[in-house]
């Protein structure tokens, strides 16, 4: 049976205002305990945002940082699977939800942890079918706000937010977390670059601080000899694109078949294969992000 989310009918306007104010206070208090809020985003689907989010979190956590991940892809959550926490049951403590704990004690919150089964879709029930699209956007924004405000994140060095494809979620997150830092992800294809450049322009118009761009699947790691070969025809264009857009180049990550296998097993690739070309590239990106936010080495 699909999980349905309804709006809560208020007893009065004053109650709604009080609830919104109280939630805003909780959001501010929780985010004040998080030193760096990092959004991993693209605008383009299929570029590996979730994989990069999970593995950057693993690299940072393995260096001794306190790390959390919010899976902001409400309708297509993948982080819980990638970090092997889907079997964990969420619980309440002091009016907050305790997040699941992944490898290296990474704190995870995702819609996937609230769904009763693998085949259960997220269905947003609107008052009328004509209002369904607007209603869905409103409820998804509310869900994102609740995940941020009502999860017991505690003190974190880094909170990574894995954003879905498209541009509708990002402005909402930008409003909720004003000190957000963005990481843009692309792959070396002209189609991806076309979409990503528009997303970068949107982020710049909103005044988002961008740490830079990661070029994922930039080459292919041979499983036999370990050498990296070309995978896409637009390889190398990422550096030209960031020069055009006025942002930094954080690095390129070659594709490794074990990245997919590690995600399926729920064990971050960076923890098991840190010495591989892709593992070293992920560590390099993490170092560049730390440098951007002014974080000292550990």
Secondary structure, DSSP 4 states (H G I P E B T S, - for coil): --EEE-PPPPS-HHHHHHHHHHHHHHHHHHHHTEEEEEEEE-SSTTS-HHHHHHHHHHHHHHTT--EEEEE--SSS--HHHHTT-TTPPPEEETTEEEPEE-GGG-EEE-GGGG-SSTT--EEE--SSGGGHHHHHHHHHHHHHHHHHHHB---SEEEEEEEPPSSSHHHHHHHHH-TTEEEEEEEESSHHHHHHHHHHHHHHHHTT-EEEEEEEEEEEEE-TTT--EE--STTTTHHHHHHHHHT--EEEEEEE-HHHHHHHHHTS-HHHH-TTSHHHHHHHHHHHHHHHHHTPPP-
